[in-house]
Amino acid sequence: MNEFGNFLYELRKEKRMTQAELADKLGVSNKAVSKWETGDAMPETGLLLPISRIFNVTVDELLNGKRINDENDASEIKETKDNQNLEENKKSETFKPSEHLFTRGKEEDDEENKTLLDIISGIVCGCIFLIGLATYLFLGALKGMWHPYWVIMPCCALSCGIVGIIFGFFNKEKCRKKMDKDENPYVGGICGLVMLVCIITYLLLGAIGNLWHPCWIICACGGVLCGVLGTVGNLLVYQKKKKEENKVIK
C-alpha cells in the first residue's frame, strides 16, 4: 500500500468502518475502496473532500498520508478548513436556480471536459437533422408530399438518439464511472437502441404504409425485450459484485 492507502486504512479502522460502509457513504463500489487502500488506484478529485469530512481530516493530510500535529501546521489546517467553509458558503450564496434551469444542473467544467467523441457525435447528429430537414422540404415543396414524409423529421430526431447511444458505448470514462457505481454500462444503451429502432420502424410503417393498427405491436415487443435485457443485465452486475465481495473478504 502507498502512504495514502495506509492512511485511509488506518482512518477507516479508527472509525470501525467497513469498506462496504465507506463505499455506501461515497456512492462507489467496495472494489474501488479496496483499490484505494492497496494503492492500485486513487479516488477522483471530487471524492477527496467528502472523504476528509468523514474522517475529520484535511485534504492535504489525506494526500500526505499522515496527520499534521505541530502548532504551525495545525493553524494551517484550521485555515484550510475555514477556506473550504468560506468557498462552500460563497457557492450557496451565489447559487441561482435560473442558471441551472436550462443547463440541467451541469457545471461549467462539464462543458470543458467534453471528449472528442462527444464533439463528433454532435456533428453527426447535426448533419442528420439538416439532411432530414432539407429532404422533407424538397419533397414537400417540389413534389407536394408533405403528408406521408412528415415522418422524416421525427425519425431524424430519433436517429440522433441512436448516434448518441452508440458513441456513448465507446466513451470509456463514462462506462468506468457506471461500473464504479455497480451499474451495467451497456444494458441501458442497448435498451435505448431497441426502443428507438422500434419507434422509427413503427413510424415509417404507419406513415408510409398506413399500417398504424397492426404494427403497434412492434413497440410493445420492444418494451418487453428491454425488460428482459434489463433483468439479465442487473443479474450479471449482482453476480459480479458478489464475486468481488467474496474476494475482498478472503
C-alpha positions as a Markdown table, in Angstrom:
| # | Residue | x | y | z |
|---|---|---|---|---|
| 1 | Met | 0.0 | 0.0 | 0.0 |
| 2 | Asn | 1.1 | 3.6 | -0.6 |
| 3 | Glu | 1.0 | 6.4 | 2.0 |
| 4 | Phe | -2.5 | 7.4 | 1.0 |
| 5 | Gly | -3.8 | 3.8 | 1.1 |
| 6 | Asn | -2.2 | 3.2 | 4.5 |
| 7 | Phe | -3.6 | 6.4 | 6.0 |
| 8 | Leu | -7.1 | 5.7 | 4.6 |
| 9 | Tyr | -6.9 | 2.1 | 6.0 |
| 10 | Glu | -5.9 | 3.5 | 9.5 |
| 11 | Leu | -8.7 | 6.1 | 9.4 |
| 12 | Arg | -11.3 | 3.6 | 8.5 |
| 13 | Lys | -10.2 | 1.2 | 11.3 |
| 14 | Glu | -10.3 | 4.1 | 13.8 |
| 15 | Lys | -13.9 | 4.7 | 12.8 |
| 16 | Arg | -14.6 | 1.0 | 13.0 |
| 17 | Met | -16.0 | 1.3 | 9.5 |
| 18 | Thr | -16.0 | -1.5 | 6.9 |
| 19 | Gln | -15.1 | -0.9 | 3.2 |
| 20 | Ala | -18.7 | -1.5 | 2.3 |
| 21 | Glu | -19.9 | 1.2 | 4.7 |
| 22 | Leu | -17.4 | 3.7 | 3.4 |
| 23 | Ala | -18.3 | 2.8 | -0.2 |
| 24 | Asp | -22.0 | 3.4 | 0.6 |
| 25 | Lys | -21.3 | 6.8 | 2.1 |
| 26 | Leu | -19.3 | 7.9 | -1.0 |
| 27 | Gly | -21.5 | 6.2 | -3.6 |
| 28 | Val | -18.8 | 4.0 | -5.0 |
| 29 | Ser | -18.2 | 0.2 | -5.0 |
| 30 | Asn | -16.4 | -1.9 | -2.4 |
| 31 | Lys | -13.8 | -2.7 | -5.1 |
| 32 | Ala | -13.0 | 1.0 | -5.5 |
| 33 | Val | -12.3 | 1.4 | -1.8 |
| 34 | Ser | -10.2 | -1.7 | -1.8 |
| 35 | Lys | -8.1 | -0.4 | -4.7 |
| 36 | Trp | -7.5 | 2.9 | -2.9 |
| 37 | Glu | -6.2 | 1.1 | 0.2 |
| 38 | Thr | -4.0 | -1.3 | -1.7 |
| 39 | Gly | -2.5 | 1.6 | -3.8 |
| 40 | Asp | -3.8 | 0.3 | -7.1 |
| 41 | Ala | -5.9 | 3.4 | -7.7 |
| 42 | Met | -6.6 | 6.9 | -6.3 |
| 43 | Pro | -10.1 | 8.4 | -5.7 |
| 44 | Glu | -11.4 | 11.0 | -8.0 |
| 45 | Thr | -10.6 | 14.6 | -7.1 |
| 46 | Gly | -14.3 | 15.3 | -6.3 |
| 47 | Leu | -14.2 | 12.5 | -3.6 |
| 48 | Leu | -11.3 | 13.8 | -1.6 |
| 49 | Leu | -13.3 | 16.5 | 0.2 |
| 50 | Pro | -16.2 | 14.0 | 1.2 |
| 51 | Ile | -13.5 | 11.5 | 2.5 |
| 52 | Ser | -11.8 | 14.2 | 4.5 |
| 53 | Arg | -15.1 | 15.2 | 6.1 |
| 54 | Ile | -16.0 | 11.5 | 7.0 |
| 55 | Phe | -12.7 | 11.1 | 8.9 |
| 56 | Asn | -12.3 | 14.7 | 10.1 |
| 57 | Val | -9.0 | 15.4 | 8.4 |
| 58 | Thr | -8.0 | 17.8 | 5.7 |
| 59 | Val | -7.4 | 17.1 | 2.0 |
| 60 | Asp | -3.7 | 17.9 | 2.5 |
| 61 | Glu | -3.5 | 15.3 | 5.3 |
| 62 | Leu | -5.1 | 12.7 | 3.1 |
| 63 | Leu | -2.7 | 13.4 | 0.2 |
| 64 | Asn | 0.3 | 13.4 | 2.5 |
| 65 | Gly | -0.8 | 10.2 | 4.2 |
| 66 | Lys | -0.4 | 11.5 | 7.8 |
| 67 | Arg | -1.9 | 13.9 | 10.3 |
| 68 | Ile | -0.1 | 17.2 | 10.9 |
| 69 | Asn | 0.4 | 17.7 | 14.6 |
| 70 | Asp | 2.6 | 20.7 | 15.3 |
| 71 | Glu | 1.1 | 24.1 | 16.1 |
| 72 | Asn | 2.1 | 25.8 | 12.9 |
| 73 | Asp | 0.7 | 23.1 | 10.8 |
| 74 | Ala | -2.4 | 22.9 | 13.0 |
| 75 | Ser | -3.1 | 26.6 | 12.3 |
| 76 | Glu | -2.7 | 25.9 | 8.6 |
| 77 | Ile | -5.2 | 23.1 | 8.9 |
| 78 | Lys | -7.7 | 25.4 | 10.6 |
| 79 | Glu | -7.1 | 28.0 | 7.9 |
| 80 | Thr | -7.6 | 25.4 | 5.2 |
| 81 | Lys | -10.9 | 24.3 | 6.8 |
| 82 | Asp | -12.0 | 27.9 | 7.1 |
| 83 | Asn | -11.3 | 28.5 | 3.5 |
| 84 | Gln | -13.2 | 25.4 | 2.5 |
| 85 | Asn | -16.2 | 26.5 | 4.5 |
| 86 | Leu | -15.9 | 30.0 | 3.0 |
| 87 | Glu | -15.9 | 28.6 | -0.5 |
| 88 | Glu | -19.0 | 26.5 | 0.3 |
| 89 | Asn | -20.8 | 29.5 | 1.7 |
| 90 | Lys | -20.0 | 31.5 | -1.4 |
| 91 | Lys | -21.3 | 28.8 | -3.6 |
| 92 | Ser | -24.6 | 28.5 | -1.6 |
| 93 | Glu | -25.0 | 32.3 | -1.6 |
| 94 | Thr | -24.3 | 32.7 | -5.3 |
| 95 | Phe | -26.4 | 29.7 | -6.4 |
| 96 | Lys | -29.1 | 30.9 | -8.9 |
| 97 | Pro | -31.8 | 28.4 | -9.9 |
| 98 | Ser | -32.2 | 30.2 | -13.2 |
| 99 | Glu | -28.6 | 29.3 | -14.2 |
| 100 | His | -29.2 | 25.6 | -13.6 |
| 101 | Leu | -32.8 | 25.5 | -15.0 |
| 102 | Phe | -31.6 | 25.5 | -18.6 |
| 103 | Thr | -28.4 | 23.5 | -18.1 |
| 104 | Arg | -30.0 | 20.5 | -16.3 |
| 105 | Gly | -27.7 | 21.1 | -13.4 |
| 106 | Lys | -24.5 | 20.8 | -15.4 |
| 107 | Glu | -21.4 | 22.7 | -14.2 |
| 108 | Glu | -19.1 | 24.7 | -16.4 |
| 109 | Asp | -16.4 | 22.0 | -16.0 |
| 110 | Asp | -18.7 | 19.6 | -17.8 |
| 111 | Glu | -18.5 | 21.8 | -20.9 |
| 112 | Glu | -14.7 | 21.9 | -20.7 |
| 113 | Asn | -14.5 | 18.1 | -20.3 |
| 114 | Lys | -16.3 | 17.2 | -23.5 |
| 115 | Thr | -14.4 | 14.5 | -25.3 |
| 116 | Leu | -13.7 | 14.2 | -29.0 |
| 117 | Leu | -16.4 | 11.5 | -29.2 |
| 118 | Asp | -18.9 | 14.0 | -27.8 |
| 119 | Ile | -18.0 | 16.6 | -30.4 |
| 120 | Ile | -18.1 | 14.1 | -33.3 |
| 121 | Ser | -21.4 | 12.8 | -32.1 |
| 122 | Gly | -22.9 | 16.3 | -32.0 |
| 123 | Ile | -21.6 | 17.0 | -35.6 |
| 124 | Val | -23.1 | 13.7 | -36.9 |
| 125 | Cys | -26.4 | 14.5 | -35.3 |
| 126 | Gly | -26.4 | 18.0 | -36.7 |
| 127 | Cys | -25.8 | 16.6 | -40.2 |
| 128 | Ile | -28.5 | 14.0 | -39.9 |
| 129 | Phe | -31.0 | 16.6 | -38.8 |
| 130 | Leu | -30.1 | 19.1 | -41.6 |
| 131 | Ile | -30.2 | 16.4 | -44.3 |
| 132 | Gly | -33.6 | 15.3 | -43.0 |
| 133 | Leu | -34.9 | 18.8 | -43.0 |
| 134 | Ala | -33.6 | 19.5 | -46.5 |
| 135 | Thr | -35.1 | 16.2 | -47.8 |
| 136 | Tyr | -38.5 | 16.9 | -46.2 |
| 137 | Leu | -38.7 | 20.5 | -47.6 |
| 138 | Phe | -37.7 | 19.3 | -51.0 |
| 139 | Leu | -40.3 | 16.5 | -51.2 |
| 140 | Gly | -42.9 | 18.8 | -49.7 |
| 141 | Ala | -42.3 | 22.0 | -51.7 |
| 142 | Leu | -41.4 | 20.5 | -55.1 |
| 143 | Lys | -43.3 | 17.2 | -55.0 |
| 144 | Gly | -46.2 | 18.1 | -52.8 |
| 145 | Met | -45.5 | 15.1 | -50.5 |
| 146 | Trp | -46.0 | 17.0 | -47.2 |
| 147 | His | -48.3 | 14.3 | -45.7 |
| 148 | Pro | -46.5 | 11.0 | -45.7 |
| 149 | Tyr | -43.0 | 12.4 | -45.4 |
| 150 | Trp | -43.5 | 14.4 | -42.3 |
| 151 | Val | -42.2 | 11.2 | -40.7 |
| 152 | Ile | -38.7 | 12.1 | -41.8 |
| 153 | Met | -38.3 | 14.7 | -39.1 |
| 154 | Pro | -39.2 | 12.6 | -36.0 |
| 155 | Cys | -37.2 | 9.8 | -37.5 |
| 156 | Cys | -34.1 | 12.0 | -37.8 |
| 157 | Ala | -34.5 | 13.2 | -34.2 |
| 158 | Leu | -34.7 | 9.6 | -33.0 |
| 159 | Ser | -31.8 | 8.7 | -35.2 |
| 160 | Cys | -29.7 | 11.3 | -33.4 |
| 161 | Gly | -30.6 | 9.5 | -30.1 |
| 162 | Ile | -29.2 | 6.3 | -31.7 |
| 163 | Val | -26.0 | 8.0 | -32.7 |
| 164 | Gly | -25.6 | 9.4 | -29.2 |
| 165 | Ile | -26.0 | 6.0 | -27.6 |
| 166 | Ile | -23.6 | 4.3 | -30.0 |
| 167 | Phe | -20.9 | 6.9 | -29.4 |
| 168 | Gly | -21.5 | 6.5 | -25.6 |
| 169 | Phe | -20.5 | 2.9 | -25.8 |
| 170 | Phe | -17.0 | 4.0 | -26.8 |
| 171 | Asn | -16.7 | 6.5 | -24.0 |
| 172 | Lys | -14.5 | 4.6 | -21.6 |
| 173 | Glu | -14.7 | 7.2 | -18.9 |
| 174 | Lys | -18.5 | 7.2 | -18.7 |
| 175 | Cys | -18.5 | 3.4 | -18.7 |
| 176 | Arg | -16.0 | 3.3 | -15.9 |
| 177 | Lys | -18.0 | 5.6 | -13.7 |
| 178 | Lys | -21.1 | 3.5 | -14.2 |
| 179 | Met | -19.1 | 0.3 | -13.3 |
| 180 | Asp | -17.8 | 2.0 | -10.2 |
| 181 | Lys | -21.4 | 2.5 | -9.2 |
| 182 | Asp | -22.2 | -1.2 | -9.8 |
| 183 | Glu | -24.2 | -0.3 | -12.9 |
| 184 | Asn | -24.0 | -2.2 | -16.2 |
| 185 | Pro | -22.7 | 0.5 | -18.7 |
| 186 | Tyr | -24.3 | -1.2 | -21.7 |
| 187 | Val | -27.7 | -2.5 | -20.8 |
| 188 | Gly | -29.4 | 0.9 | -20.7 |
| 189 | Gly | -27.9 | 1.9 | -24.0 |
| 190 | Ile | -28.9 | -1.4 | -25.7 |
| 191 | Cys | -32.5 | -1.0 | -24.3 |
| 192 | Gly | -32.5 | 2.6 | -25.7 |
| 193 | Leu | -31.4 | 1.4 | -29.1 |
| 194 | Val | -34.0 | -1.3 | -29.2 |
| 195 | Met | -36.8 | 1.1 | -28.3 |
| 196 | Leu | -35.6 | 3.8 | -30.7 |
| 197 | Val | -35.4 | 1.3 | -33.6 |
| 198 | Cys | -38.9 | 0.0 | -32.8 |
| 199 | Ile | -40.4 | 3.5 | -32.8 |
| 200 | Ile | -38.7 | 4.5 | -36.0 |
| 201 | Thr | -39.9 | 1.3 | -37.7 |
| 202 | Tyr | -43.4 | 1.9 | -36.4 |
| 203 | Leu | -43.5 | 5.5 | -37.6 |
| 204 | Leu | -42.2 | 4.5 | -41.1 |
| 205 | Leu | -44.7 | 1.7 | -41.5 |
| 206 | Gly | -47.5 | 3.8 | -40.1 |
| 207 | Ala | -46.9 | 7.0 | -42.1 |
| 208 | Ile | -45.9 | 5.5 | -45.4 |
| 209 | Gly | -47.7 | 2.1 | -45.4 |
| 210 | Asn | -50.7 | 3.2 | -43.3 |
| 211 | Leu | -50.1 | 0.2 | -41.0 |
| 212 | Trp | -50.7 | 2.1 | -37.7 |
| 213 | His | -53.0 | -0.5 | -36.3 |
| 214 | Pro | -51.3 | -3.9 | -36.6 |
| 215 | Cys | -47.8 | -2.5 | -36.2 |
| 216 | Trp | -48.3 | -1.0 | -32.7 |
| 217 | Ile | -47.2 | -4.5 | -31.5 |
| 218 | Ile | -43.6 | -3.6 | -32.5 |
| 219 | Cys | -43.3 | -1.0 | -29.7 |
| 220 | Ala | -44.9 | -3.4 | -27.2 |
| 221 | Cys | -42.5 | -6.2 | -28.1 |
| 222 | Gly | -39.6 | -3.7 | -27.8 |
| 223 | Gly | -40.7 | -2.8 | -24.3 |
| 224 | Val | -40.9 | -6.4 | -23.3 |
| 225 | Leu | -37.4 | -7.1 | -24.7 |
| 226 | Cys | -36.0 | -4.2 | -22.8 |
| 227 | Gly | -37.5 | -5.5 | -19.6 |
| 228 | Val | -35.8 | -8.9 | -20.2 |
| 229 | Leu | -32.4 | -7.3 | -21.1 |
| 230 | Gly | -32.6 | -5.1 | -18.0 |
| 231 | Thr | -33.3 | -8.0 | -15.7 |
| 232 | Val | -30.4 | -10.0 | -17.2 |
| 233 | Gly | -28.0 | -7.1 | -17.0 |
| 234 | Asn | -28.9 | -6.5 | -13.3 |
| 235 | Leu | -28.4 | -10.2 | -12.5 |
| 236 | Leu | -24.9 | -10.1 | -14.2 |
| 237 | Val | -24.0 | -7.0 | -12.2 |
| 238 | Tyr | -25.2 | -8.6 | -9.0 |
| 239 | Gln | -23.2 | -11.8 | -9.6 |
| 240 | Lys | -20.1 | -9.8 | -10.4 |
| 241 | Lys | -20.5 | -7.7 | -7.2 |
| 242 | Lys | -20.9 | -10.8 | -5.1 |
| 243 | Lys | -17.7 | -12.3 | -6.5 |
| 244 | Glu | -15.7 | -9.1 | -5.8 |
| 245 | Glu | -17.1 | -9.0 | -2.2 |
| 246 | Asn | -16.0 | -12.6 | -1.7 |
| 247 | Lys | -12.5 | -11.9 | -3.0 |
| 248 | Val | -12.2 | -8.9 | -0.6 |
| 249 | Ile | -13.4 | -11.0 | 2.4 |
| 250 | Lys | -10.8 | -13.7 | 1.6 |
